[in-house]
Amino acid sequence: MSAKKYQDKVVLVTGSRRGVGRAIAEHFLVNGATVLGFARQEATIEHPQYHHFMVDVGDPDSVIRGFAALKKVTDSIQIVVNNAAVLTSQYSMIMPPAAAQAMVNVNLMGPFMVSREAAKLMRKRKWGRIINIGSMAASLEPIGDSMYAACKAGLSTLANVMAKEFASMNVTCNTLGINAIESDMLSQLPRDKIEEIISGLPIARFSVSDDILNVIDFYASERSSSITAQTVFLGGVN
Ligand SMILES: NC(=O)c1ccc[n+]([C@@H]2O[C@H](COP(=O)([O-])OP(=O)(O)OC[C@H]3O[C@@H](n4cnc5c(N)ncnc54)[C@H](OP(=O)(O)O)[C@@H]3O)[C@@H](O)[C@H]2O)c1
C-alpha cells in the first residue's frame, strides 16, 4: 500500500465543524493526517484520527486552554489552517459595535493567538506550515464589509510579518483568499449581491472544495519551503 500524503503530519484546523473548515479537516484525514479541530460547539466529525476541542478562538484564554488540552494528545503540530471566522455584513453607520468587535476578535485575534501558540510547537521540530483562510473581500472591499474586509486584509499582513519571524524555524505563513463557496456563512448574504460580484470575476463561478484544497496542498507541501508571505486569491481576484 502506498504511503498517504499527510500520514506523518498533525494538522490543526480551526472552525472544523462546518463548511470550508470541515472539508479541509476531512481532506487531511483522508490523506492520513492526525487532525485537531477547534470550534465552539461539539464535534461533527467522527474519525479515529480526529480530536475535537471546544475552543472560542476569539477568546485568548480559551485558545490557551485549547493548546493545554491538545498537548495531552500530541506534543507536535506541523500544519495549521486558520479557517474559523464570523461575518456580519452591514453598513458601517449601523453596524452594531459588538458585531464589529466580534469580527476583530475571531477573524484577526484568533489567527494571531493560534499561530503563535502553534509556532511554539513547530519550533521544536523546525518545520511548519501556517495557512490563513482569507477572502476576496480583502481585495474587492465590498460595501457592508468594512470590518470583515479589514480583518481579512489584516490576516495577510499578519501572515507576512510572522513569515519573517518564523522563517529561521522553517515555518512558512501564507494566505488563501477564497471567493464564494456554499456554506452557512454564504447563506447569510443576499444571493443577488454575491452573484453580481462573482459574475464580474475573470473566473465567474462559485468555488468548490477542490479549488480550496488544491491551494492548501500547495502551501502544505514539503516542496513549498520557499513559498511564504504570499496571498493567493481564487477566481482571478487580485
Ligand atoms: N463561504 C464563503 O463564501 C467564504 C468566502 C470568503 C471567505 N470565506 C472564509 O472561509 C472560512 C470558512 O467560512 P465558512 O463559509 O465555512 O463559514 P461557516 O460556514 O460560518 O463556518 C464557520 C466555522 O467556524 C467556526 N467558528 C466560528 N466562530 C468561531 C470561534 N469564535 N471559535 C472557534 N470556531 C469558530 C464554526 O463552528 P462553531 O460555530 O461550532 O464555532 C464553523 O465550524 C472563513 O474564514 C471565511 O471568512 C468564506
The ligand as an ORCA input file, in Angstrom:
! r2SCAN-3c Opt
* xyz 0 1
  N     -18.239     30.758      2.351
  C     -17.747     31.729      1.600
  O     -18.301     32.075      0.547
  C     -16.485     32.432      2.007
  C     -15.981     33.438      1.182
  C     -14.781     34.057      1.513
  C     -14.099     33.670      2.640
  N     -14.629     32.702      3.455
  C     -13.856     32.323      4.641
  O     -13.772     30.916      4.699
  C     -13.686     30.489      6.060
  C     -14.754     29.452      6.356
  O     -16.015     30.026      6.130
  P     -17.352     29.153      6.051
  O     -18.135     29.721      4.945
  O     -17.037     27.722      6.080
  O     -18.037     29.610      7.454
  P     -19.178     28.905      8.318
  O     -19.984     28.020      7.457
  O     -19.861     30.015      9.047
  O     -18.337     28.010      9.371
  C     -17.524     28.665     10.321
  C     -16.794     27.669     11.186
  O     -16.004     28.406     12.122
  C     -16.348     28.029     13.448
  N     -16.263     29.208     14.309
  C     -16.922     30.372     14.190
  N     -16.588     31.197     15.187
  C     -15.698     30.538     15.954
  C     -14.994     30.850     17.141
  N     -15.166     32.028     17.766
  N     -14.145     29.932     17.659
  C     -13.973     28.731     17.061
  N     -14.613     28.370     15.934
  C     -15.474     29.266     15.398
  C     -17.759     27.451     13.339
  O     -18.035     26.446     14.314
  P     -18.804     26.799     15.667
  O     -19.983     27.630     15.300
  O     -19.116     25.496     16.299
  O     -17.807     27.551     16.477
  C     -17.698     26.761     11.977
  O     -17.114     25.470     12.083
  C     -13.806     31.766      6.898
  O     -12.523     32.227      7.211
  C     -14.474     32.731      5.953
  O     -14.225     34.075      6.291
  C     -15.797     32.076      3.166
*
